[in-house]
Amino acid sequence: MTADGKAVLNLYYDREIWTIRLHEEAAHESDSSDSLIPNEEVWYTAQGKYGAPLPEDFPSYDEMEKHYMERTQHQDMEFMGVRDEFEASGRHLDSFYFQDLALGNHTFDAYPWLERDSYTVYLTYFKERSDGTYRKVRQESVQVDKDPTVYGAEVTVLHPKGLTCEESWYTTGASPEACEQGNRIPISPLQIQADGKCVFRGVSSHIYIYMKRDTFRLDYVDVSDQGESRVLYTEEVTYRDEVTLAYVPENEAEHKNQKFTGWYLSPALTSAGEPLQGFLMPSDHVRVYAGRTPADRTVRFDVQADQEEVSKVPAEQSVRAGECAREPEAPIRAGYIFLG
């Protein structure tokens, strides 16, 4: 057509047609997949041209919820809205949304988005034995909003006292058997928080947490006559290990006239009471205090003569440091006078 500048050209466009199909509930492709297996079980269909409102009989949110909740075979489910077959994401069923829809995919196959009100994640704790093996010590459960076998849950735990997540590991799966047979996943330092709690992400419905025994400080402390404390020696001891208290302090100048008697849990017990014979390391730092008593010294009386020439040789005495020896009987030597 050739226009001469006076002709009027009118162009007429037909509007795109959109279709909404509400399907019955569909199964997931797998336990770990978000995608659905499409079906042809359609219970409501609506059509309209671009720019047209939804039909007056289009089901409301409450009507859709009632329809789907009456038909679902699952328990404890919650209706979240409708979704497509690929992604669990709510869709707004209003005219404005479908105007955009008509520009691309003209048909929207809507499926119910159903989620359980809550899902249970079971946590099982294993404690390290002294021989390096592990035994089950506790089990608990937490509730999460989404299916952990599909989305993975985030769980925060506070380890039992005496145990630690450091250099430990865990397994996770949809069943206890899956945890028992699964690969051990090291616990990263980034998972451990400042308050000692540990965060696990991507957890399925079961998690086995293997915890090592923590180590605690054992201080060997000396207390001076003036009451001042001084740490003589420190060692790191693993929780529930046997403490033998094998460390013996050197006899320093300050205690040269004292004898070491053992280790005590309190300075008040060092002068009375029985010393510790050993103990199992508790889940806390421990201080033990050196006990001392005045030392006994042996006093020998040396007679400058042959033994056969002397009668009544004085016997040696055991004398406590700081005390005096008893005066012995004078030795007798024929032909001599004892001078002292």
C-alpha positions as semicolon CSV with decimal commas, in nm:
position;residue;x (nm);y (nm);z (nm)
1;M;0,000;0,000;0,000
2;T;0,131;0,338;-0,091
3;A;0,019;0,627;0,126
4;D;-0,025;0,966;-0,031
5;G;-0,019;1,156;0,296
6;K;-0,394;1,171;0,321
7;A;-0,485;0,806;0,384
8;V;-0,556;0,678;0,739
9;L;-0,421;0,332;0,822
10;N;-0,592;0,145;1,105
11;L;-0,420;-0,167;1,248
12;Y;-0,626;-0,412;1,456
13;Y;-0,462;-0,657;1,699
14;D;-0,627;-0,949;1,869
15;R;-0,544;-0,997;2,236
16;E;-0,345;-1,297;2,356
17;I;-0,543;-1,566;2,536
18;W;-0,424;-1,706;2,866
19;T;-0,530;-2,027;3,035
20;I;-0,514;-2,127;3,400
21;R;-0,551;-2,493;3,492
22;L;-0,574;-2,595;3,857
23;H;-0,440;-2,948;3,896
24;E;-0,487;-3,197;4,173
25;E;-0,192;-3,272;4,403
26;A;0,114;-3,414;4,225
27;A;0,398;-3,630;4,355
28;H;0,759;-3,513;4,372
29;E;1,008;-3,655;4,123
30;S;1,211;-3,782;4,421
31;D;1,247;-3,726;4,795
32;S;1,525;-3,476;4,734
33;S;1,369;-3,298;4,436
34;D;1,158;-2,983;4,434
35;S;1,009;-3,067;4,093
36;L;0,673;-3,237;4,054
37;I;0,554;-3,513;3,821
38;P;0,291;-3,342;3,599
39;N;-0,057;-3,489;3,585
40;E;-0,370;-3,424;3,381
41;E;-0,608;-3,423;3,676
42;V;-0,750;-3,075;3,627
43;W;-1,042;-2,967;3,846
44;Y;-1,079;-2,608;3,728
45;T;-0,992;-2,423;3,407
46;A;-1,014;-2,052;3,336
47;Q;-0,944;-1,865;3,014
48;G;-0,931;-1,499;2,932
49;K;-0,784;-1,245;2,698
50;Y;-0,495;-1,021;2,787
51;G;-0,621;-0,746;3,015
52;A;-0,936;-0,932;3,115
53;P;-1,007;-0,998;3,484
54;L;-1,026;-1,346;3,632
55;P;-1,367;-1,511;3,603
56;E;-1,610;-1,440;3,884
57;D;-1,623;-1,809;3,978
58;F;-1,245;-1,837;4,004
59;P;-1,172;-2,016;4,336
60;S;-1,055;-1,795;4,619
61;Y;-0,753;-1,884;4,833
62;D;-0,982;-2,029;5,101
63;E;-1,178;-2,231;4,846
64;M;-0,859;-2,375;4,698
65;E;-0,728;-2,457;5,045
66;K;-1,052;-2,638;5,131
67;H;-1,044;-2,831;4,803
68;Y;-0,685;-2,950;4,840
69;M;-0,688;-3,017;5,213
70;E;-0,994;-3,241;5,178
71;R;-0,820;-3,452;4,915
72;T;-0,458;-3,477;5,028
73;Q;-0,346;-3,818;5,151
74;H;-0,084;-3,667;5,382
75;Q;-0,129;-3,566;5,743
76;D;-0,025;-3,245;5,917
77;M;-0,007;-3,055;5,590
78;E;-0,048;-2,682;5,536
79;F;-0,168;-2,519;5,214
80;M;0,084;-2,255;5,107
81;G;-0,076;-2,153;4,777
82;V;-0,022;-2,277;4,423
83;R;0,301;-2,338;4,238
84;D;0,428;-2,460;3,904
85;E;0,572;-2,805;3,846
86;F;0,933;-2,693;3,879
87;E;0,967;-2,471;4,184
88;A;0,800;-2,457;4,528
89;S;0,729;-2,085;4,515
90;G;0,393;-1,920;4,574
91;R;0,209;-1,769;4,277
92;H;-0,025;-1,471;4,303
93;L;-0,352;-1,561;4,137
94;D;-0,470;-1,217;4,032
95;S;-0,543;-1,045;3,702
96;F;-0,223;-0,842;3,701
97;Y;-0,004;-1,148;3,727
98;F;-0,176;-1,319;3,437
99;Q;-0,141;-1,017;3,213
100;D;0,234;-1,072;3,235
101;L;0,187;-1,445;3,197
102;A;0,006;-1,397;2,868
103;L;0,314;-1,231;2,718
104;G;0,512;-1,550;2,752
105;N;0,379;-1,890;2,850
106;H;0,007;-1,848;2,783
107;T;-0,090;-2,147;2,995
108;F;-0,023;-2,178;3,365
109;D;-0,059;-2,528;3,511
110;A;-0,101;-2,466;3,883
111;Y;-0,043;-2,735;4,147
112;P;-0,105;-2,710;4,520
113;W;0,193;-2,616;4,733
114;L;0,153;-2,827;5,045
115;E;0,399;-2,835;5,331
116;R;0,383;-3,002;5,666
117;D;0,315;-2,773;5,959
118;S;0,646;-2,890;6,101
119;Y;0,899;-3,164;6,045
120;T;1,102;-3,353;6,301
121;V;1,480;-3,376;6,291
122;Y;1,626;-3,640;6,520
123;L;1,967;-3,570;6,677
124;T;2,173;-3,854;6,823
125;Y;2,490;-3,781;7,021
126;F;2,787;-4,015;7,045
127;K;3,060;-3,973;7,306
128;E;3,423;-4,073;7,263
129;R;3,544;-4,348;7,497
130;S;3,894;-4,359;7,642
131;D;3,988;-4,626;7,384
132;G;3,881;-4,402;7,094
133;T;3,552;-4,578;7,018
134;Y;3,214;-4,408;7,053
135;R;2,895;-4,487;7,241
136;K;2,548;-4,337;7,215
137;V;2,478;-4,102;7,506
138;R;2,168;-3,903;7,416
139;Q;1,894;-3,848;7,160
140;E;1,666;-3,549;7,112
141;S;1,453;-3,393;6,841
142;V;1,379;-3,047;6,703
143;Q;1,101;-2,919;6,481
144;V;1,166;-2,738;6,152
145;D;0,930;-2,565;5,909
146;K;1,032;-2,734;5,584
147;D;1,093;-3,093;5,486
148;P;1,462;-3,149;5,574
149;T;1,494;-3,434;5,324
150;V;1,415;-3,186;5,044
151;Y;1,544;-2,850;5,162
152;G;1,796;-2,943;5,431
153;A;1,751;-2,809;5,783
154;E;1,965;-2,580;5,995
155;V;2,010;-2,711;6,348
156;T;2,198;-2,551;6,636
157;V;2,309;-2,770;6,927
158;L;2,486;-2,714;7,257
159;H;2,714;-3,007;7,321
160;P;2,694;-3,189;7,657
161;K;2,939;-3,068;7,919
162;G;3,278;-3,230;7,892
163;L;3,248;-3,294;7,518
164;T;3,345;-3,077;7,224
165;C;3,263;-3,041;6,854
166;E;3,622;-2,942;6,777
167;E;3,791;-3,200;6,554
168;S;3,469;-3,403;6,561
169;W;3,235;-3,510;6,281
170;Y;2,876;-3,600;6,194
171;T;2,665;-3,797;5,948
172;T;2,316;-3,714;5,822
173;G;2,050;-3,895;5,625
174;A;1,680;-3,975;5,595
175;S;1,704;-4,268;5,838
176;P;1,926;-4,402;6,118
177;E;2,060;-4,661;5,874
178;A;2,163;-4,386;5,634
179;C;2,352;-4,213;5,916
180;E;2,526;-4,534;6,021
181;Q;2,640;-4,604;5,666
182;G;2,701;-4,245;5,554
183;N;3,032;-4,069;5,510
184;R;3,165;-3,884;5,811
185;I;3,161;-3,508;5,760
186;P;3,425;-3,312;5,960
187;I;3,288;-3,030;6,173
188;S;3,439;-2,705;6,051
189;P;3,567;-2,445;6,300
190;L;3,329;-2,203;6,126
191;Q;3,036;-2,408;6,257
192;I;3,139;-2,352;6,620
193;Q;3,011;-2,030;6,773
194;A;3,169;-1,819;7,046
195;D;2,924;-1,948;7,308
196;G;3,016;-2,308;7,234
197;K;2,709;-2,389;7,027
198;C;2,753;-2,568;6,696
199;V;2,551;-2,500;6,379
200;F;2,475;-2,778;6,130
201;R;2,334;-2,690;5,787
202;G;2,190;-2,910;5,514
203;V;2,071;-3,161;5,774
204;S;1,827;-3,434;5,671
205;S;1,569;-3,587;5,908
206;H;1,840;-3,765;6,109
207;I;2,184;-3,653;6,221
208;Y;2,447;-3,847;6,417
209;I;2,692;-3,619;6,598
210;Y;3,020;-3,773;6,711
211;M;3,184;-3,565;6,984
212;K;3,532;-3,592;7,124
213;R;3,609;-3,554;7,492
214;D;3,726;-3,205;7,573
215;T;4,055;-3,130;7,750
216;F;4,082;-2,930;8,070
217;R;4,370;-2,768;8,255
218;L;4,517;-2,926;8,568
219;D;4,730;-2,683;8,772
220;Y;4,973;-2,799;9,041
221;V;4,992;-2,513;9,291
222;D;5,230;-2,430;9,575
223;V;5,124;-2,206;9,862
224;S;5,394;-2,017;10,052
225;D;5,400;-1,959;10,428
226;Q;5,271;-1,610;10,351
227;G;4,966;-1,757;10,171
228;E;5,076;-1,666;9,817
229;S;4,987;-1,916;9,543
230;R;5,218;-2,011;9,257
231;V;5,152;-2,256;8,975
232;L;5,439;-2,503;8,963
233;Y;5,326;-2,712;8,669
234;T;5,032;-2,737;8,428
235;E;4,910;-3,022;8,214
236;E;4,615;-3,074;7,980
237;V;4,399;-3,372;8,074
238;T;4,118;-3,522;7,868
239;Y;3,774;-3,541;8,026
240;R;3,721;-3,864;8,226
241;D;4,086;-3,968;8,198
242;E;4,256;-4,095;8,512
243;V;4,467;-3,833;8,689
244;T;4,758;-4,002;8,865
245;L;4,918;-3,690;9,020
246;A;5,262;-3,820;8,929
247;Y;5,424;-3,477;8,936
248;V;5,646;-3,426;9,243
249;P;5,773;-3,072;9,308
250;E;6,140;-3,002;9,362
251;N;6,249;-2,932;9,717
252;E;6,320;-2,562;9,675
253;A;6,505;-2,345;9,924
254;E;6,180;-2,211;10,063
255;H;6,080;-2,562;10,163
256;K;6,421;-2,710;10,245
257;N;6,309;-2,809;10,595
258;Q;5,976;-2,950;10,477
259;K;5,867;-3,281;10,336
260;F;5,617;-3,307;10,048
261;T;5,313;-3,511;10,154
262;G;5,095;-3,510;9,841
263;W;4,830;-3,310;9,656
264;Y;4,506;-3,172;9,796
265;L;4,199;-3,005;9,645
266;S;4,213;-2,714;9,891
267;P;4,493;-2,527;10,072
268;A;4,296;-2,578;10,393
269;L;4,344;-2,954;10,365
270;T;4,720;-2,951;10,317
271;S;4,793;-2,950;10,690
272;A;4,530;-3,209;10,777
273;G;4,348;-3,482;10,594
274;E;4,451;-3,745;10,346
275;P;4,617;-3,650;10,017
276;L;4,453;-3,737;9,687
277;Q;4,529;-4,078;9,545
278;G;4,407;-3,983;9,196
279;F;4,071;-3,908;9,033
280;L;3,885;-3,896;8,703
281;M;3,920;-3,561;8,529
282;P;3,592;-3,365;8,556
283;S;3,451;-3,134;8,290
284;D;3,624;-2,829;8,434
285;H;3,967;-2,693;8,516
286;V;4,116;-2,825;8,841
287;R;4,375;-2,695;9,087
288;V;4,558;-2,920;9,331
289;Y;4,770;-2,784;9,616
290;A;5,098;-2,918;9,748
291;G;5,090;-3,041;10,106
292;R;5,403;-3,026;10,322
293;T;5,504;-3,114;10,673
294;P;5,826;-3,040;10,865
295;A;6,093;-3,285;10,757
296;D;6,251;-3,537;10,995
297;R;6,631;-3,525;11,020
298;T;6,855;-3,803;11,137
299;V;7,108;-3,711;11,407
300;R;7,403;-3,949;11,448
301;F;7,654;-3,931;11,735
302;D;8,000;-4,016;11,610
303;V;8,242;-4,143;11,877
304;Q;8,603;-4,102;11,768
305;A;8,723;-4,445;11,877
306;D;8,711;-4,804;11,775
307;Q;8,374;-4,961;11,848
308;E;8,525;-5,232;12,068
309;E;8,682;-4,968;12,293
310;V;8,352;-4,791;12,362
311;S;8,046;-4,907;12,551
312;K;7,704;-4,735;12,549
313;V;7,745;-4,579;12,205
314;P;7,460;-4,320;12,170
315;A;7,181;-4,431;11,932
316;E;7,090;-4,209;11,638
317;Q;6,777;-3,996;11,669
318;S;6,509;-3,880;11,424
319;V;6,451;-3,510;11,486
320;R;6,186;-3,291;11,319
321;A;6,329;-2,990;11,140
322;G;6,338;-2,690;11,372
323;E;6,342;-2,900;11,689
324;C;6,633;-3,005;11,912
325;A;6,778;-3,350;11,953
326;R;6,774;-3,506;12,298
327;E;7,100;-3,518;12,487
328;P;7,218;-3,880;12,477
329;E;7,382;-4,074;12,753
330;A;7,756;-4,020;12,767
331;P;7,961;-4,291;12,599
332;I;8,211;-4,480;12,814
333;R;8,566;-4,551;12,701
334;A;8,809;-4,718;12,933
335;G;9,085;-4,482;13,043
336;Y;8,912;-4,168;12,902
337;I;8,694;-3,892;13,042
338;F;8,394;-3,781;12,824
339;L;8,420;-3,411;12,763
340;G;8,096;-3,353;12,568
